[in-house]
């Protein structure tokens, strides 16, 4: 999967490419839900923009060459 996070002014905040999606892996511990082997952690620093961030994820099935785009927004405030 590829992930792009956009900051409130629309500029790209971060990009992550070729992250491995969960496949043929053991179930995550402690009854947690995991959709990928890789993950991102979002930590805001004091000088970063407050407001609505948007995250776009494109998941690619390399066997069928199919893609799905997922989007989610989240609000960051003090």
N, C-alpha and C positions, 0 to 999 in steps of 0.2 A: 504494500500500500504506500501511497504518497500522501503526505500531509502538508498543508499550508495553513498558517495562522495569520490572520490579518488584524492589525491594530485598529483602533477606532477611527483613525484618519484614512483608512483604506490601504495603507502601505503594508507590505509583507513584514510581519514580525519574526517569523521563523519558517523554515522549510525542512522537511525530512523526506528522503527518498528511499525507495527499495526496502521498506520495513517489512519484516516477515509476519504474515498473518498466520494465526493458529492453524496448524494442520498436522495430523498424526503425532500429536504431543499428548502427554499425560494431563489429566484434569488438574487445574490449579488447586493449591492447598487451601485449607480453611474455608471451604464452601464459597470461594470468591468466583467471580465471573471474569473470564479472560477471553478476549477476542483476537489477541495477537501475542506473539512472543515478545516483540519490542513494545515499548511504551514511551510516552513523553511525560515530563513533569513540568507544570507551569508554575513558576515562582515569580511574583511581581516584585520588582525593586521600587524603591521610593520615587525615583525619577521617571518612571514609565507612565504612559498614558492611562488615565482612568476612562472607563466607558465600555462600550460593547465591542468585544472581540469576536471574530468569526473564524471558524475552523472548517476547512474543506478537506475531505478524505476521499481519495480515489482508490478503490480496491480492485485489483486486477486478478482475474482467474487465468493463469497462463496456460491451462489445459484447453479451455474453450475460447480463450482470447476475448472474454467478456469483461466489462468494467461496470462498476456501480459507483456513483458519486453520493457521498453523504455529507451533510452540512449541519453545523450546530453553532449557535451563538451563546456567548456567556458574558455577563456583566461584571466588570471589575471596578470596585469602588473602595474608598477608604472607610 
